[in-house]
Amino acid sequence: MPVTVRFAPSPTGNIHIGNARTALFNWLFAMKNNGNFVQRFDDTDLARSRQEYADAILYDLHWLGIFQDATEYQSRRFDRYEDAVDRLKRDGLLYACYETPEELDLRRKVRRTRGLPPVYGREALQLTHAQISEYEADGRKPHWRFMLPNFRNDPMEPERTEVEWSDLVRGDETIDLASLSDPILIREDGTFLYTLPSVVDDIDMSITHVIRGDDHVTNTGVQIALFRALGAEPPAFGHHNLLTTATGEALSKRTGALSIASLRESGLEPMTIASLAVLTGTSENVVAASTMTELAKLFDIGAASKSAAKFDPEDLNALNRDMLRQMSFADARDRLSAFGILGDQAEPFWLAVRGNLDRLTDATTWWRIVRQGPLEPVNLSAEDADYVRAAFDALPPTPWNGDTFKIWVDGLKEKTGRKGKMLYEPLRLAITGLPSGPELADLLPLLGPAGMQARRP
Ligand code: GLU
């Protein structure tokens, strides 16, 4: 059976870098195993889900370099969930409950004071017909719970029942089903919680590996039981650690902080985000992988650690600089030409400036400086202006190449006795108008004698 994974966000907001981690873990796992990637939208909550968000999520994934083999919407599959409900009811595994949240809360408190675990005590199984009729007459609607297989003969006497799986990330995991409440699968208003539709989909879509955040570990115990109740073999599971900010704060879809859209708008490279999202909190160093193939080589699902994957958003900037520093002209060419950076000079220009960029768009500023001169008039002291004038008059003969600058300043050093900052900074200011930037040795051949003379103070 081919490896098939899925990424299953609810389309209720923009995805953030933490969601991207889950998507990328699935994508890279599929890539490494020649598998399929299913994009599934968990949109059973019709009130909060929106097509715009689903579209935005697809846009973000494609921008990151993730391309789905299939797209599924849970909202189009309610029939399948109803079939599963019928089956569970027929098998006596789904039962109606009428408690209000306040009643449940009170029961939990009572159990705690008695030293019992605060799980649901299955009281609904003992309701008489008369009681049920009374509730219904009162207008109460039932919610439905799945009966966990944690008892021998009598559901009122649960006993330790271990569900085990070998987690792709965390190793051997065990959940005791007696430590959990029977999960509610259907709310009073008839809507589905995520638990059942997810399992039905995973079965129908032949998902072989469920890779998701470790906030779902407990769900897995329940869902494995559901797979079996529906007559299916559970898939393999892998729960990766969640990305948090350096202060340990969880990321939220709602706040919009660190959303892929906002990171894209800030001018970051997609592979910068992908590299950080995947490699943080693993035994690999966080480095800038320039392609998905390269990132796949660094990706090992078992290398994620069990503790939170903390990162400082500032790291994205440093990583982006690394990404640009090593970006080939071939990879940058199309985007540069969209900025009007083209012609014979585009390649040497790119090679000269790429090590000095925070964002690729910064190249446009350098292109202006190279083509038109400093952005602002340059203010040099009278003494420095004299030095620069004399220096420009002593430029080596053409043709210029990468060695020209060294020959030039070696001569200036000898003639003027200047060295270090005194030697270089006035030249740099005259040439670029800025105190730092690309190697002057690379800029000189780009500017040529005409460009240099235009900058003579
Ligand atoms: N919609 C669920 C979530 O975003 C999916 C979890 C899963 O992958 O099963 O948390």
Boltz pocket constraint, residues with backbone or C-beta under 6 A from the ligand:
constraints:
  - pocket:
      binder: B
      contacts: [[A, 6], [A, 7], [A, 8], [A, 9], [A, 10], [A, 42], [A, 194], [A, 198], [A, 211], [A, 212], [A, 216]]
      max_distance: 6.0
